[in-house]
Amino acid sequence: MAGVGIDDWGGSFIKYLPGYTRVLNRATRLRQIPLGKMKWSGSKLVKKIEMGMNTAYTSGVDGGAIPPADKGVFVEAEGYRKFNYGAVAITDGLMYNAGDTENSCVAATSYYLKSMLEVAKRYENFMLPRDGSGVVATLGATTSGATFTVSDGRMFLPGKSYEIRSAGTPANIVAQFTVKSVSRALTAAGEATVTPKAALAAGGSTGDYIVWGVGEYSAYQKCITGLDLLINDSLTTFQAVDCSAYPWYTSPVIDGGGSTYQITPAIVRQMQAMLKQEAEDFEVPGGLLVYTSVWDGLSIETMYENVLRLTPDSQAVGLPGGMTFKSALGTVTFLSDHAMPYGKIFFINRAKISRPVQKELDWRRSEGGGIFERNDRQANYTATCIEVSDLFIEERHQCGKLRNLKVTPYSAY
């Protein structure tokens, strides 16, 4: 016998290294997209939109008839507000035990406050380019069991609960689950595999909506009006304007006729041409921002590899981030983000998108200015935060979208 070893002894203390390591993406850039910003109050925002012009103009002959006067047509586009909330609760005991960094990797109060705000950033970054429904993915080919699959695994956070709503009748909630883990590897069909804390019961179908939160904390149809709604060609009512009556109050969209297709330089130029024509040749200051997912951005980088120019003193090969291209159709700058939807690319005139704000994201403070409120029925303190804002778009025809693009992600994260 070799004697008692380190693992057998059991009396050693553990030496914890200071600090901690973050492995989740917590950055957001989409707040920087809207160039317009305003504080407001009231029941709603209203913007007058010209939908018809005075057409009383024509050619004629000497002494000929003058057309009768006509009139313009105006409708009102409306903007509202969306609410976001967050909360942190810490027991008295934890505050006493880990109130500073002397014997813990980080002060507990500081960590939990910052952690919640970082999740808020992640949530915002994910929801801003989407449709405001609160849907984070759809149910995949495997719909129940100890593991199941989803169309997009990026917003499934360990410990978070989600609800599944019927795609045919979204008012029907068919299941709920809490995430244990998500596998990095994707299936052959490109779906992410989710392991719930308890096996998911049968009841859902492929394509059903998976929504952030459950019960009264569900985000269904409560999220910020995202880019996918702002930049769209649907002939439904949008921000109180009937787009079936005024189809020109929509955005140019190229969707491959409903089938997936590969992005090409010609398609980029087609979108540029549509936007330039509908904007009547007015130049966009700074050009268009072309916003993509990381994997769609890879397709764009591969597409333009042949335009690389090397000089004898070049020491690096490749294309830099934020690629900018100029042509007779204008300037476009490509920029990718880890939270953008797959298979979609937005062409954004940033000057046409604004972010009306009633309350910036901040802690709800007590009369004394502090953020923690004492609970006299339980031994803990609670801090809550709130944000009240939304997005608004003017001249939707100056922004466009590509959808149904072929894309191949290689990581569920």
LINRACOR-V986345 format. One record per backbone hydrogen bond with DSSP energy under -1.0 kcal/mol. CO is the residue of the C=O (numbers start at 1). NH is the residue of the N-H. If there is no record, write none. Layout:
CO:NH / CO:NH
This chain:
5:9 / 6:10 / 29:32 / 30:33 / 36:355 / 38:357 / 45:79 / 47:77 / 49:75 / 52:73 / 55:57 / 61:64 / 73:51 / 73:52 / 75:49 / 77:47 / 79:45 / 82:389 / 84:387 / 86:385 / 88:383 / 90:381 / 91:95 / 92:96 / 93:97 / 94:98 / 98:108 / 107:111 / 108:112 / 109:113 / 110:114 / 111:115 / 112:116 / 113:117 / 114:118 / 115:119 / 116:120 / 117:121 / 118:122 / 119:123 / 120:124 / 121:125 / 122:126 / 123:127 / 124:128 / 127:130 / 128:227 / 132:223 / 133:221 / 134:212 / 137:210 / 138:151 / 139:207 / 142:149 / 145:200 / 148:194 / 149:140 / 150:192 / 153:156 / 157:160 / 160:179 / 161:213 / 162:177 / 163:211 / 164:174 / 164:175 / 165:209 / 169:172 / 172:166 / 175:164 / 177:162 / 178:197 / 179:159 / 181:195 / 184:412 / 187:190 / 191:187 / 192:150 / 193:183 / 194:148 / 195:180 / 195:181 / 200:145 / 205:208 / 208:139 / 209:165 / 210:136 / 210:137 / 211:163 / 212:219 / 214:217 / 215:218 / 219:222 / 224:226 / 226:229 / 226:230 / 227:231 / 232:251 / 236:243 / 238:241 / 239:78 / 241:238 / 241:243 / 242:246 / 246:249 / 252:401 / 254:403 / 255:258 / 256:259 / 261:406 / 264:268 / 265:269 / 266:270 / 267:271 / 268:272 / 269:273 / 270:274 / 271:275 / 272:276 / 273:277 / 274:278 / 275:279 / 276:281 / 277:280 / 279:282 / 284:287 / 288:333 / 289:348 / 290:335 / 291:346 / 292:337 / 293:297 / 294:298 / 295:299 / 296:300 / 297:301 / 298:302 / 299:303 / 300:304 / 302:305 / 304:307 / 305:308 / 311:314 / 323:334 / 325:332 / 327:330 / 330:327 / 331:288 / 332:325 / 333:290 / 335:292 / 337:340 / 343:405 / 345:402 / 346:291 / 347:400 / 348:289 / 349:352 / 350:35 / 350:353 / 352:394 / 353:36 / 354:392 / 356:390 / 357:40 / 359:388 / 362:386 / 366:369 / 370:366 / 373:382 / 378:380 / 379:92 / 380:375 / 381:90 / 382:373 / 383:88 / 384:364 / 385:86 / 386:362 / 387:84 / 388:358 / 388:359 / 389:82 / 392:354 / 395:398 / 396:399 / 400:347 / 401:254 / 402:345 / 404:261
